[in-house]
Amino acid sequence: MSSKQLTVDQKTYRPLLSLIADAESHGNYNAYFGNSANKKIKFTKMTVSEVLDWQKSYVRQGSPSSAVGRYQFINSTLAGLIRDQKIDKNQKFDESTQDRLAITLLERRGAIAYVNREISRQDFAANLAQEWASLPMITGKAPEDSYYQSDGLNKALVKPKKVLEAVDQVKAE
């Protein structure tokens, strides 16, 4: 067996990204917490800096969440991704940027370890539930519940079987 680390074929992320997006925002790149059907505010036309500012303002106005975009990035997650990925804050928060950031989160949560058979599909799926509140925990006493079920804002919107089917589509190059 080769010691070379496998990478993920980026195309194979599509089913998993679609599943996450459908649950988080109904696939809307301009969604925000409380308004998945948003057509008025164009986050895809804003810079990353403008989105971060909007999120802070939205929470100051009383929103319990700063989640925005197709994958419902909260302010702290988005700011961390921008810092860690060295993304220019003047870059647009467009479809391509949002997809790239979501893939970064998939990889942080174990996609590469999964294709290298270092973690199981269940462990990878359980890790994803810690990133996206609409996904079920997969394992434990309440596998159909959101990891964030007790916060009063979130619940799992997808069945464990669907998550595992999407995880199964993630393949190495």
C-alpha positions in Angstrom: 0.0 0.0 0.0 1.3 3.4 -0.9 2.1 5.9 1.8 1.0 8.8 -0.5 -2.0 10.6 0.9 -5.1 10.4 -1.4 -6.9 13.6 -2.2 -10.7 14.0 -2.9 -12.0 14.2 -6.4 -13.7 17.6 -6.1 -16.6 16.6 -8.3 -17.6 13.9 -5.8 -18.3 16.6 -3.2 -21.4 17.8 -5.2 -24.0 15.4 -3.8 -22.9 16.1 -0.2 -22.7 19.9 -0.8 -26.2 19.8 -2.4 -27.6 17.9 0.6 -26.1 20.4 3.0 -27.2 23.4 1.0 -30.8 22.0 0.6 -31.1 21.5 4.3 -29.3 24.7 5.3 -30.7 27.3 2.8 -32.8 25.5 0.2 -29.7 25.9 -2.0 -29.9 29.8 -1.9 -26.5 31.5 -2.0 -28.2 34.6 -0.7 -30.0 33.0 2.2 -29.6 34.3 5.7 -30.8 33.1 9.1 -34.6 33.4 9.2 -34.9 34.0 5.4 -33.8 31.1 3.2 -35.8 32.5 0.3 -34.1 35.9 0.4 -33.9 37.6 -3.0 -33.5 41.2 -1.7 -30.0 41.1 -0.1 -27.4 40.0 -2.6 -24.6 38.5 -0.5 -23.1 37.1 -3.7 -22.5 40.7 -4.9 -20.9 41.7 -1.6 -17.3 41.4 -0.6 -16.3 39.1 2.2 -15.7 42.1 4.4 -19.2 43.5 3.6 -20.7 40.1 4.5 -18.8 40.0 7.8 -20.0 43.5 8.6 -23.6 42.7 7.7 -23.5 39.6 10.0 -22.3 41.7 13.0 -25.0 44.2 12.3 -27.7 41.6 11.9 -26.8 40.1 15.3 -26.7 43.6 16.9 -30.3 44.1 15.6 -31.3 41.1 17.6 -30.9 38.0 15.4 -29.9 34.9 17.3 -27.7 33.8 14.4 -25.4 35.4 11.9 -25.7 32.5 9.4 -25.5 33.6 5.7 -25.1 32.0 2.3 -25.8 28.6 0.7 -24.0 26.8 3.5 -25.1 29.2 6.4 -21.7 30.3 7.5 -21.8 32.0 10.9 -19.6 35.0 11.5 -16.9 33.3 13.6 -16.6 30.4 11.1 -16.5 32.8 8.1 -13.9 35.1 9.7 -11.8 32.0 10.7 -11.9 30.6 7.1 -10.9 34.0 5.7 -8.0 34.2 8.1 -6.8 30.6 7.7 -7.3 30.5 3.9 -5.7 33.9 3.5 -8.6 35.1 1.5 -8.7 38.8 0.5 -11.5 40.5 2.3 -12.3 42.4 -0.9 -13.1 39.1 -2.7 -16.7 38.6 -3.6 -18.8 36.3 -1.5 -20.0 34.7 -4.7 -21.1 31.2 -5.5 -17.5 30.1 -6.2 -16.2 31.5 -2.9 -19.0 29.9 -0.9 -18.5 26.5 -2.5 -14.7 26.7 -1.9 -15.2 27.6 1.7 -17.7 24.8 2.2 -15.2 22.3 0.7 -12.6 23.6 3.2 -15.0 22.8 6.0 -15.7 19.3 4.6 -11.9 18.7 4.5 -11.5 20.1 8.0 -14.2 17.7 9.2 -12.5 14.7 7.7 -13.1 14.3 4.0 -9.4 13.5 3.3 -9.1 11.2 6.3 -12.3 9.5 5.0 -11.0 8.8 1.5 -7.7 7.6 3.1 -9.8 5.2 5.3 -8.4 6.8 8.4 -12.0 7.4 9.7 -15.3 5.7 8.9 -18.2 7.1 7.0 -20.1 7.3 10.2 -17.4 9.3 11.9 -17.0 11.6 8.9 -20.8 12.2 8.9 -20.9 12.8 12.6 -18.1 15.4 12.2 -20.2 17.1 9.6 -23.1 17.4 12.1 -20.8 19.5 14.3 -20.3 21.9 11.4 -23.9 22.1 10.0 -26.7 22.1 12.5 -29.3 20.8 10.0 -27.4 17.5 9.7 -28.1 14.6 12.2 -25.4 13.3 14.6 -25.5 9.9 13.0 -24.1 8.2 16.1 -24.8 8.1 19.8 -28.1 7.9 21.7 -30.0 10.3 19.4 -28.5 9.8 15.9 -31.4 11.6 14.2 -31.0 14.8 16.3 -28.9 17.8 15.5 -25.6 18.2 17.4 -27.1 21.6 18.3 -30.6 20.4 19.1 -30.5 21.9 22.6 -29.8 25.5 21.5 -33.5 26.1 20.7 -32.6 27.3 17.2 -31.6 24.2 15.4 -32.8 20.7 14.5 -31.7 18.1 12.1 -33.6 18.3 8.8 -32.0 15.3 7.1 -32.2 11.6 7.9 -29.0 9.8 8.7 -29.4 7.5 5.8 -29.4 10.4 3.3 -26.2 11.9 4.9 -24.5 8.5 4.7 -25.6 8.1 1.0 -24.1 11.5 0.2 -20.9 10.7 2.1 -20.6 7.4 0.1 -20.3 9.5 -3.0 -17.1 11.3 -1.8 -14.2 9.5 -3.6 -10.5 9.9 -4.0 -8.9 11.2 -7.2 
